[in-house]
Amino acid sequence: MTTTEAATDAQPNTSTENNCTNDIPHNGGNDNRDNQSQPTTSNSADANPNVKKIYAVSVRWEREQERLRQELDAATDPVTNKRPCLTFTIEDFHKYFCCCARRVGSFFFLLERKDGSPIIAAGPCWPFCTLVTVPLILVLSTLVMVFIVFNKNSGMPWWFALIYCPILAFVLIALFCVSCRDPGLMERVTDEETAEQGWFWNEQVGSYRPAGAMYCREGKALIMDFDHVCPWTGTAIGRNNMLQFRLFVFSVNVLCYLSVGLVIWFVFFVNFINK
C-alpha cells in the first residue's frame, strides 16, 4: 500500500447517510460535549453482568435479519427439521467463515466479555484485509528477505535483518490492533433525559447519540468519533483505533519504501558492483 493509497483511506466519508442527516435535536440544538455525561442505556448490562450490551445498530438491518430468520424457518424441512445450507447471498460467506462470532451490524465479535463488549472484533471489510492486505504484506516482505536480506550473495550485512524483521513485525501487530479492535461502537440509548445533555435522536439506529458519534453505513452501527472505513484494515476507524491506524499507516509506508530501496540497491549491486 503506497502513501497515496493510505492518504485516500484517511479521507472522511461525507455521504448523506454517514453524516446522520436523520438526527433530530431535542434540546434546542445544544451541542456542548463538555456537558455530556454517560446516559442510561436501553439495557441493564451495567447492573447485571450476565445481560449483554445492546449496541446502536441499523433498525433496517435488524428488520432484514428478522425477515431472513423467518424465511429460513419457513424453508425448514418439517420432517428432518433441517434448514437449507445456502441462501446464495453474502450471508453465506459470513455464516461459514464467522460461524462462531456474534454479529452486531456488519461487525463480528470473535471474542467478547460477559457483558457483550468485544475483545476481538472483525469489521465489515474483513475479507479484503484477510485476502488482500495480509498476503500482500507477507508475500512481498518474504521475497525481499529471502532474495536480499538473508541472501549471502546479495552483499547485505547480517545485522540489517535486525532492522527489517522488527519493522515487519510492528506492521503486522499494528494491523491486528486496528482490524480486530472495537472502533468505538455505541450502545443504544433510548432515555429521553439524554436530550437535555445535548444528545440527538438518530432514526437510523433508533437511539440517541452524542455530537461526536456518527452512523457508519458500511458497519451499520453508531461509532464514536467515526472517521472513515478503510478496506485495507477491514474495519471502521473511530475513537478506539485511530491511534493504531496512524501507526499502521506510518509503519507500512516505512516498510514499503525500505523494501523498494533494498530492491533498487540489490539491482545496482548485482549489475555494477559485482561486475
C-alpha positions in Angstrom: 0.0 0.0 0.0 1.5 3.3 -1.1 1.4 6.7 0.6 -1.2 7.8 -1.9 -3.5 4.9 -1.1 -3.1 5.4 2.6 -3.9 9.1 2.3 -7.0 8.2 0.3 -8.2 5.9 3.1 -7.8 8.8 5.5 -10.4 10.9 3.8 -13.6 11.0 5.8 -16.8 9.6 4.4 -19.1 12.5 3.6 -22.1 10.6 2.3 -25.5 11.7 3.4 -26.2 8.5 5.4 -22.9 8.6 7.2 -23.4 12.2 8.3 -26.5 11.4 10.3 -28.9 13.7 8.4 -31.8 11.9 10.2 -30.7 13.3 13.6 -33.3 15.3 15.4 -32.1 17.7 18.2 -34.3 17.5 21.3 -32.8 20.3 23.3 -32.8 23.4 21.0 -29.5 22.4 19.3 -27.2 22.4 22.4 -24.0 20.7 21.2 -21.7 21.0 24.2 -19.5 17.9 24.6 -18.2 19.0 27.9 -21.6 18.7 29.5 -22.2 15.2 28.1 -22.3 12.5 30.8 -22.9 8.8 30.4 -26.6 8.3 30.0 -28.8 5.4 30.9 -28.7 2.8 28.1 -31.6 0.7 26.9 -30.4 -2.4 28.7 -29.2 -3.3 32.2 -25.8 -4.7 31.3 -24.0 -2.4 33.8 -26.3 -3.5 36.6 -26.4 -7.2 35.6 -23.1 -8.5 34.1 -25.0 -11.5 32.6 -27.0 -9.3 30.3 -25.2 -8.4 27.1 -25.0 -4.8 25.9 -27.3 -3.7 23.1 -25.5 -1.7 20.5 -26.9 1.0 18.3 -27.2 -0.7 15.0 -29.3 0.0 12.0 -33.0 -0.7 12.7 -33.4 -1.5 9.0 -30.7 -4.1 9.3 -32.4 -5.6 12.3 -35.7 -5.9 10.4 -33.8 -7.6 7.5 -32.2 -10.1 9.8 -35.6 -10.9 11.3 -37.1 -11.4 7.9 -34.2 -13.7 6.9 -34.8 -15.8 10.0 -38.5 -16.1 9.2 -37.7 -17.1 5.7 -35.3 -19.8 6.9 -37.9 -21.0 9.4 -40.4 -21.3 6.6 -37.9 -23.2 4.4 -37.1 -25.7 7.2 -38.0 -29.2 6.3 -40.9 -30.2 8.7 -39.7 -33.9 8.7 -36.0 -33.6 9.2 -36.1 -30.2 10.8 -33.1 -29.1 8.6 -32.7 -25.7 7.2 -31.2 -25.1 3.7 -27.4 -24.9 3.8 -27.1 -22.0 1.3 -29.1 -18.8 0.8 -26.9 -17.8 -2.2 -26.2 -14.4 -0.7 -23.3 -12.7 1.0 -24.7 -14.0 4.3 -23.4 -17.5 3.3 -19.9 -16.2 3.3 -20.2 -14.7 6.8 -22.1 -17.7 8.1 -19.4 -20.2 7.3 -16.3 -18.1 7.9 -17.6 -16.3 11.0 -19.8 -19.1 12.3 -18.6 -18.7 15.9 -18.9 -14.9 16.0 -21.8 -12.8 17.3 -22.9 -10.3 14.7 -23.6 -6.7 15.5 -24.5 -4.8 12.4 -21.7 -5.6 10.0 -19.2 -6.3 12.8 -18.4 -9.8 14.1 -17.5 -10.3 17.7 -15.0 -13.1 17.7 -14.2 -12.8 21.4 -16.2 -10.8 23.9 -16.6 -10.2 27.6 -19.6 -11.4 29.7 -21.4 -8.1 29.2 -21.1 -8.4 25.4 -18.4 -5.8 24.8 -15.9 -7.0 22.2 -12.3 -8.0 22.8 -11.6 -9.1 19.3 -14.0 -7.8 16.5 -13.8 -8.1 12.8 -15.0 -5.2 10.7 -17.3 -5.1 7.6 -14.4 -5.3 5.1 -12.5 -8.1 6.9 -12.4 -10.4 3.7 -10.4 -7.7 1.9 -8.0 -7.3 4.8 -7.6 -11.1 5.2 -7.3 -12.0 1.5 -5.5 -8.9 0.1 -3.7 -6.8 2.7 -2.1 -9.5 4.8 -0.9 -11.7 1.9 0.4 -8.6 0.1 2.5 -7.6 3.1 3.7 -11.1 3.9 4.5 -12.2 0.3 6.4 -9.1 -0.8 8.3 -8.9 2.5 9.2 -12.6 2.4 10.6 -12.2 -1.1 12.7 -9.3 0.0 14.0 -11.2 3.0 14.8 -14.4 1.0 16.5 -12.9 -2.0 18.1 -9.8 -0.4 18.2 -9.6 3.4 19.1 -13.3 4.1 20.9 -13.9 0.8 24.7 -14.2 1.5 25.4 -13.3 -2.2 23.5 -10.0 -2.0 26.2 -8.2 -0.1 23.7 -7.2 2.6 25.3 -7.1 6.1 23.8 -9.6 8.5 22.7 -7.0 11.0 20.3 -5.5 8.6 17.9 -8.3 9.3 17.7 -7.0 12.9 16.2 -3.8 11.4 13.9 -5.2 8.7 12.3 -8.0 10.6 11.2 -5.9 13.6 9.6 -3.3 11.2 7.7 -6.1 9.5 6.5 -7.5 12.9 5.5 -4.0 14.0 3.4 -3.5 10.8 1.5 -6.8 11.4 0.9 -6.1 15.0 -0.4 -2.6 14.2 -2.6 -4.0 11.5 -4.1 -6.6 14.0 -4.7 -3.8 16.6 -6.6 -1.8 14.0 -8.5 -4.6 12.3 -9.5 -6.6 15.4 -10.4 -3.7 17.8 -13.7 -2.2 18.6 -13.6 1.2 16.7 -15.9 2.8 19.3 -19.3 1.2 18.9 -22.0 3.0 20.9 -24.7 1.4 23.0 -28.3 2.0 22.1 -29.7 4.8 24.3 -33.4 5.5 24.4 -33.7 7.5 27.7 -35.2 10.9 26.8 -33.3 12.6 29.6 -30.2 12.4 27.4 -31.8 15.1 25.2 -31.1 17.5 28.0 -27.4 16.7 27.8 -27.0 17.7 24.2 -27.7 14.3 22.6 -29.5 13.9 19.3 -32.1 11.3 18.2 -30.9 9.2 15.3 -33.7 7.5 13.3 -31.3 5.1 11.5 -30.3 3.3 14.7 -33.3 4.2 16.9 -31.0 5.7 19.6 -29.8 9.0 21.0 -26.2 9.9 20.1 -23.7 12.5 21.3 -22.3 15.1 19.0 -19.1 13.1 18.3 -20.8 9.9 17.2 -21.7 9.2 13.6 -23.5 6.5 11.7 -21.3 4.1 9.7 -23.1 2.9 6.6 -20.8 0.0 5.9 -20.7 -1.1 9.5 -24.4 -0.4 10.1 -23.7 0.9 13.5 -23.2 4.1 15.5 -19.5 4.8 16.2 -17.9 7.4 18.4 -15.7 9.8 16.6 -16.2 7.9 13.3 -13.8 9.0 10.6 -14.0 6.5 7.7 -14.0 2.9 6.7 -10.6 1.6 5.5 -10.8 -1.5 3.3 -7.1 -2.2 3.8 -7.6 -2.7 7.5 -11.0 -4.2 7.0 -12.8 -2.1 9.6 -14.1 1.4 10.5 -11.8 3.9 12.1 -13.1 5.6 15.2 -12.1 6.8 18.6 -10.8 3.4 19.9 -8.5 2.5 16.9 -7.5 5.9 15.4 -4.0 5.9 17.1 -3.4 2.3 15.9 -4.5 3.2 12.4 -2.0 6.1 12.2 0.8 3.9 13.5 -0.1 1.3 10.9 -0.1 3.8 8.0 3.2 5.2 9.1 4.9 1.8 9.6 3.6 0.2 6.4 5.0 3.2 4.4 8.3 2.8 6.1 8.3 -0.9 5.2 7.2 -0.2 1.7 9.9 2.4 1.0 12.6 0.3 2.7 11.7 -2.7 0.6 11.8 -0.6 -2.6 15.1 0.8 -1.6 16.5 -2.6 -1.0 15.4 -3.9 -4.4 17.0 -0.9 -6.1 20.2 -1.3 -4.1 20.3 -5.0 -4.9 19.9 -4.5 -8.6 22.6 -1.8 -8.6 24.9 -4.1 -6.5 24.4 -7.1 -8.8 24.7 -5.2 -12.1 27.5 -2.8 -11.3 29.5 -3.5 -8.2 29.9 -7.3 -8.7 31.0 -6.8 -12.3 
